[in-house]
């Protein structure tokens, strides 16, 4: 895993190679093993390397193809590069890694070669002959790619902090995107936290030539038809097992040791079990344990470790460890997110144990109906046929709920006011941190404007309507929380400590297939029953049927005690801005401190994190 950066001159202006060096210096944590640079009259490229495949210096980047026409900077892993390499029989390979295979495939087949590769990636290729720049991002948005365009330059990087380090982009807060942040605790596609900096869409590539840019979408979830008998339960389960097994096997490709997160839940246990099947090596597993029984899952992790003969390490984290490391976690945050501290702490503990690559079970809930909302959506759809006929009753209920101080009541009221009861209207309310009414009271932003997520869901309505109901929730999760928050936090917080995390449940072939599986098979009669039965008898009953704990910490208590001063300082900084209603926010904070049950810690933590990030990064 690596960090990439570059500046393209669009008008003949200087490309500032020194600025690219500054950009790479800002991302040294993403690639502590090597650095490299390339510059010509039109472009400057930079690379920070975390060596995973082909550890020799011959695989350092920027990397040139055999003809010298193309140069690439690549962040990520192409898991099936060996298979693609066998198709390139005439190419004079000099390395054993995936970077050269990727560039050789591009030189042979052009940008369409991306359909051949399975992996997580963001990479940029410069064609010196035609002076054309190609920017690519992986299908599910596992790896980030930010860019800024103006009349003179196109600037790109793996991180926002790198683009700001160029000195060519104003450190100005993207105020238009703040309603998205306050709604969903992060900045989602296509915008970013910095004004004028965009995110490249997952599953797309951008071609920049002669000052013009053109985006191409090469993959979109929920649109791929599968060639399988989806009405035969045994066929479906065998296919899921095969796809997941292949997903795990591909992600074991590495020239450094690979470990695995093991919480003892269904998803991480499934990954470890499949690791033991597809590899002759013993799995190396890591569990984060706690002294408090209400948080600790180590006993379940040890059951799985014994069953699959894993080399198991239990890492104890105390509450004081989290509190002591909070500043480091927030400093590591490239883009504001109210949900990333836990990921940083876990990644840091595993990296300090000597692991560079780790497999994670993240994504199983999204794909196999692991959240309560999946069943809630089914129940709501049973009443959708009468939704339009009960308008007076719905409006009356929404009016009553709107009088409440509870954000949950406001979110329910928004669903009742919707013109139709479908996933595009339900999902944004399900995932909201602050309701529209709360945003209207606490900030200067109106309570009626649509977020980017809402508009994206509406745009994809034809795709949703072709999917089974449970898969509609999965697709909404991929577009929403998964890309906006979960994958972004996994990347920025793991790479902050130079740890590469790989997620088998986000394999695009597995996603394509499971999204087409009928509800009658995916319905969770018990937690993630389709996944469990597809792997049967791999997972023990005490793992499958145990109470789901989740990775929760007592933030509600800490913010009122140990973190009170820190929170009040950040909120105070934010209250000096002109987009916050300071009296309203201070009053809401006081209600939280007084124990008002209608307030939630998450509704205030989004302000704390944003205030800290703005001050830390010198944002206007």
Secondary structure as UniProt FT lines:
FT   STRAND          2..9
FT   HELIX           17..25
FT   TURN            26..27
FT   HELIX           28..30
FT   STRAND          34..39
FT   STRAND          43..49
FT   HELIX           57..59
FT   STRAND          63..64
FT   TURN            66..67
FT   STRAND          70..78
FT   TURN            79..80
FT   HELIX           81..85
FT   TURN            86..87
FT   TURN            89..90
FT   HELIX           98..109
FT   HELIX           110..116
FT   STRAND          119..127
FT   TURN            128..131
FT   STRAND          132..137
FT   TURN            139..140
FT   STRAND          146..149
FT   STRAND          153..157
FT   HELIX           160..165
FT   HELIX           175..177
FT   HELIX           178..184
FT   TURN            189..190
FT   TURN            195..196
FT   STRAND          197..199
FT   TURN            202..203
FT   STRAND          204..209
FT   TURN            210..211
FT   STRAND          212..217
FT   TURN            221..222
FT   TURN            230..231
FT   HELIX           233..250
FT   TURN            251..252
FT   STRAND          258..261
FT   HELIX           266..278
FT   STRAND          284..289
FT   TURN            293..295
FT   HELIX           298..307
FT   TURN            308..309
FT   STRAND          311..316
FT   HELIX           319..332
FT   TURN            338..339
FT   HELIX           341..352
FT   TURN            353..354
FT   STRAND          357..360
FT   TURN            362..363
FT   HELIX           364..367
FT   TURN            368..369
FT   HELIX           372..382
FT   HELIX           384..387
FT   HELIX           388..390
FT   HELIX           391..402
FT   HELIX           407..417
FT   HELIX           423..430
FT   HELIX           436..442
FT   HELIX           452..459
FT   HELIX           461..465
FT   HELIX           469..477
FT   HELIX           478..486
FT   HELIX           487..495
FT   TURN            496..498
FT   STRAND          500..503
FT   HELIX           504..506
FT   HELIX           508..514
FT   TURN            515..516
FT   HELIX           519..522
FT   TURN            527..528
FT   HELIX           529..535
FT   TURN            536..537
FT   HELIX           541..544
FT   HELIX           555..558
FT   TURN            559..563
FT   HELIX           564..575
FT   TURN            578..579
FT   HELIX           582..593
FT   TURN            594..595
FT   TURN            597..598
FT   HELIX           601..616
FT   TURN            617..618
//
